[in-house]
Amino acid sequence: MRASRLLSALMLLQTRGRMTARELADELEVSIRTIYRDMDSLAGSGVPIYADRGPDGGYSLLEGWRTRLTGMSAEEADSLALAGMPAAAAELGLGRVLATAQLKVQAALPDELAERSRRIAERFHLDAPGWFREADHVPTLTGIADAVWNQRVVRVRYVRWGAEEVERELEPLGVVLKGGVWYLVAQPSGGGPARTYRITRVLALETLDARFDRPEGFDLFRYWNEASAALTATLYQAEAAVRLSPCAMELAPAVLRPHTARALAERSWPVDDDGWTCAVIPMESIAATRSELLGLGAEIEVVSPPPLREQMAEAAKGLAALYGS
């Protein structure tokens, strides 16, 4: 543990230049006293570390000196697949491992490439959760990810739609992060078609001793794309004709569901004499579509189907009565 920390401190100084004891302590999650001892140990082992006192002081390496002790462990190499998603790596229990792996990669790069790497990190950031929503809290995620990696069967207690609790033995094949929501892709123990489970609905997790063989040719990327397309086709089997004001057209990408907003944006719709856009949108259900369209208030009018128009009218009457109009 200490040897790994010393190497991390050395690579931090090599990749970032001068750093204070406080900055090193915060980065490595140790006390300042520990940093003092670590710097003394590195200097005693022959590493040319210099300490400057004062408000602008800190630790730095002799200019031009570089270490090549950048060998990467298998776990660190695995974690690099999540290099653009540090929060996701942390949820999977790989946060510190990923940070160490990134440091080793930077330390091993030639100066000009290391500078490009730093500039990219300063300018591009991936934030997986959608706007105005928190990412899932998933206490079972680390255990599930471990079972996926080690091909271990798990027993889960899971809440299905309708609040029914069930117990299942599953062979976990992969984990997917979609819009801040974590999903498990798994097949029943003993084989069977893969299914998708939202990990926040896993109430209890037990990793069993039994191991399983992954289905030959299983492709998580292809499975997810096909499952997503099938779900969309199942959910949106009807359509609604609507009129949208210019304001509603501007608000649609932020207010409507992505599938609805995309349907509006993918083609050119006619505009009537009032300047309103006449469009046809996919409809999941009367209740779901009503709730979605109410977000646009009086800036949208439902033309058909009649049941949806009636529910919109009833909602409008209820709002008017509530606010005394």
SVG drawing of the C-alpha trace seen along z (x, -y; Angstrom):
<svg xmlns="http://www.w3.org/2000/svg" viewBox="-63 -34 83 59">
<polyline fill="none" stroke="black" stroke-width="0.4" points="0.0,0.0 2.8,-2.4 4.9,-1.5 1.9,-2.2 1.3,-5.6 4.9,-6.6 4.8,-5.8 1.5,-7.7 3.1,-10.7 6.1,-10.5 4.0,-10.4 1.9,-13.3 5.0,-15.5 6.2,-14.2 2.9,-14.9 1.8,-18.1 5.0,-19.8 5.2,-21.6 2.6,-20.6 2.1,-21.6 1.9,-19.0 -1.8,-19.9 -2.4,-19.2 -0.6,-15.9 -2.4,-14.9 -5.8,-15.7 -5.0,-13.9 -3.8,-10.8 -6.3,-11.0 -3.8,-10.9 -2.6,-13.3 0.0,-16.0 2.3,-14.3 2.2,-11.2 3.2,-13.3 6.1,-14.7 7.3,-11.2 6.7,-10.0 8.8,-12.9 11.6,-12.1 11.5,-8.4 11.6,-9.3 14.5,-11.7 16.3,-9.1 16.0,-6.6 17.7,-8.8 14.8,-10.6 15.8,-14.2 12.9,-15.9 13.2,-19.6 11.1,-21.4 10.6,-25.1 9.3,-27.0 6.9,-29.9 3.4,-30.6 4.4,-29.7 6.5,-26.7 5.9,-23.0 7.6,-19.9 9.0,-19.4 11.4,-17.1 14.7,-18.1 13.9,-19.6 14.1,-16.9 14.2,-14.0 11.6,-11.3 10.8,-7.9 9.9,-4.9 8.4,-2.9 5.0,-3.0 4.1,0.6 0.4,1.1 -1.4,3.8 -4.2,5.8 -6.8,4.1 -5.5,0.7 -5.5,1.6 -9.1,2.8 -10.2,-0.4 -9.0,-2.5 -12.2,-1.6 -13.9,-4.0 -11.4,-6.8 -14.0,-9.3 -16.4,-8.5 -14.7,-8.9 -18.0,-9.0 -19.1,-5.8 -15.7,-4.2 -16.1,-5.3 -19.5,-3.7 -18.0,-0.5 -15.4,-0.6 -12.6,-1.5 -12.1,-5.2 -8.7,-5.1 -7.5,-2.3 -8.5,-4.4 -6.8,-7.5 -3.5,-5.5 -3.8,-4.0 -4.3,-7.5 -1.3,-8.8 0.8,-5.9 -0.3,-6.5 0.5,-10.2 3.9,-9.5 4.8,-7.1 3.9,-9.5 6.5,-11.7 6.3,-15.4 4.4,-16.6 1.8,-13.8 1.4,-14.2 0.7,-17.9 -2.0,-17.1 -3.5,-14.6 -3.7,-17.3 -5.3,-19.8 -8.0,-17.2 -8.8,-16.5 -9.1,-20.3 -11.4,-20.8 -13.7,-17.8 -15.8,-16.1 -18.5,-13.4 -21.4,-13.9 -23.6,-10.8 -26.8,-11.7 -29.5,-13.7 -30.4,-17.3 -32.3,-17.9 -32.1,-14.3 -29.8,-12.6 -27.9,-9.5 -29.2,-6.2 -28.0,-5.3 -26.9,-1.7 -25.4,-0.1 -25.4,3.3 -23.5,2.1 -20.0,3.0 -21.1,6.6 -22.9,7.0 -19.9,5.6 -17.6,8.1 -19.9,11.0 -20.0,9.9 -16.2,9.8 -15.7,13.1 -18.6,14.9 -20.3,15.8 -24.0,16.7 -25.9,14.2 -29.1,14.6 -31.2,11.4 -34.4,10.2 -35.9,7.8 -38.9,5.5 -40.7,6.0 -43.1,3.5 -46.2,3.4 -44.1,3.6 -44.0,7.4 -40.9,8.8 -39.3,11.9 -36.2,13.9 -34.0,15.0 -30.7,16.7 -29.0,15.0 -25.9,15.2 -24.8,11.6 -23.4,10.8 -22.9,7.1 -23.7,3.7 -24.9,0.7 -25.1,-3.0 -27.8,-4.8 -28.6,-8.4 -27.5,-8.1 -29.4,-4.8 -27.5,-1.5 -28.9,1.7 -27.8,5.3 -28.0,7.6 -28.3,11.2 -29.7,14.6 -31.4,17.1 -29.1,19.5 -28.7,22.5 -29.3,20.6 -32.1,18.8 -32.6,15.5 -30.9,12.4 -33.1,9.8 -32.5,6.3 -32.9,5.4 -32.7,1.9 -30.1,2.2 -31.9,-0.2 -34.7,2.4 -32.3,5.0 -33.1,5.1 -30.7,7.9 -27.7,9.5 -25.9,12.7 -22.9,13.9 -22.9,17.7 -19.9,20.0 -21.2,21.3 -19.5,20.0 -21.0,19.9 -19.7,19.7 -20.7,16.7 -22.8,17.5 -20.6,17.8 -20.8,14.8 -22.8,12.6 -22.2,9.0 -23.3,6.5 -23.3,3.5 -25.5,5.3 -27.8,6.7 -28.4,3.3 -29.1,1.6 -31.6,4.3 -33.3,4.4 -33.6,0.6 -35.1,0.6 -37.6,3.4 -38.6,1.5 -39.2,-1.7 -41.3,0.2 -43.3,1.8 -44.0,-1.4 -44.8,-3.7 -47.5,-1.8 -49.9,-4.8 -49.7,-8.4 -51.3,-11.7 -51.9,-14.7 -51.0,-18.0 -50.6,-21.7 -47.6,-23.5 -46.9,-27.2 -43.5,-28.6 -42.7,-28.7 -43.6,-25.0 -41.3,-24.1 -38.4,-25.8 -39.2,-24.2 -39.9,-20.7 -36.3,-19.4 -36.1,-20.3 -39.7,-19.4 -40.7,-16.4 -39.2,-12.9 -36.2,-12.4 -38.2,-10.0 -41.0,-12.5 -38.6,-15.5 -36.6,-13.5 -39.8,-12.7 -40.6,-16.4 -37.1,-17.4 -36.6,-14.7 -38.9,-16.1 -40.4,-19.4 -44.0,-19.9 -46.6,-22.2 -47.4,-25.5 -50.9,-26.8 -52.2,-30.4 -51.7,-31.1 -48.0,-30.2 -48.5,-26.9 -46.8,-23.7 -49.1,-20.8 -47.3,-17.5 -47.8,-13.9 -46.0,-12.4 -45.5,-8.9 -47.8,-8.0 -47.0,-5.5 -50.3,-5.6 -53.1,-8.1 -52.0,-8.8 -48.3,-9.0 -48.7,-11.3 -51.1,-13.5 -48.6,-14.0 -45.8,-14.6 -47.7,-17.2 -49.0,-19.1 -45.5,-20.3 -46.1,-22.6 -49.3,-24.0 -51.3,-26.2 -48.6,-26.1 -49.8,-22.8 -53.2,-21.6 -54.1,-17.9 -56.2,-17.4 -56.5,-13.6 -57.1,-10.9 -60.3,-12.1 -59.6,-10.3 -56.3,-12.2 -57.9,-15.5 -60.6,-14.9 -58.1,-14.1 -56.1,-17.2 -59.3,-19.3 -60.2,-17.7 -56.7,-18.5 -57.0,-22.0 -60.4,-22.4 -58.9,-21.0 -56.0,-23.5 -58.4,-26.3 -60.5,-25.3 -57.5,-24.9 -56.3,-28.4 -59.7,-30.0 -60.3,-30.9"/>
</svg>
